[in-house]
């Protein structure tokens, strides 16, 4: 293990490897959208929020809040999906702890989505009321 860490630390910078790492990340995004129905809902919500932001001319501060909320939801959805995939590898049969791990990971997405809705309401409701 120590040798592997040292080898990684001594590895020279490589543009090719950096490009490859972006390709892996985009493949992960493709997998997320292809396999997770909720990710497609998040995509639709993202598009609606971004369009509304442009149409309602939200402030830079509000854009920052909206983008952070969007990122929070996407990040938690991606981590939740990764956890589900790993749990399925490690424990393909039903196990109560595997179920709990998946439920807690899903709860993180729910929390992020609820916070995003609250942020969206704080940003958009005053603009829609006036």
Phi, psi and omega in degrees: 000313179299321179295318180298318180297315180297320179297319178294321180294327182271356180291133181285153177299138181222121177300319181301315180293325178293317178299317179299321181295325175292322178299319177297318180296317178293327175296321177297319178296319177298316178298317180302311182290327183284326188255344187244113180299320181295330177296325178291325175294318177299322179297314178298315179298320179299314180298315180298314181295316180295316178298316179298320178299317178291316182294326183264003176052056180293155181288168177299321179296316178296322176300317181299316179296316180297315181294322175296319179295316178299313180298319179301316179295313181296318180296315180293324178295319179295315179295319177302315180295317178299317178299316179300316179298315181295317179299319179296328177289312185288322184225078183292333177271163180298136172213136183299327178287326176296318178298316179296318179300315180294319180296318180293319177298318178295326178298326179297323178291319179300314179300313180299317181294319178296317177297319179297320178296318179296316178298316177301318179295317179297326181279312191272326183301313178299325179290325180283329180290321180278000000 
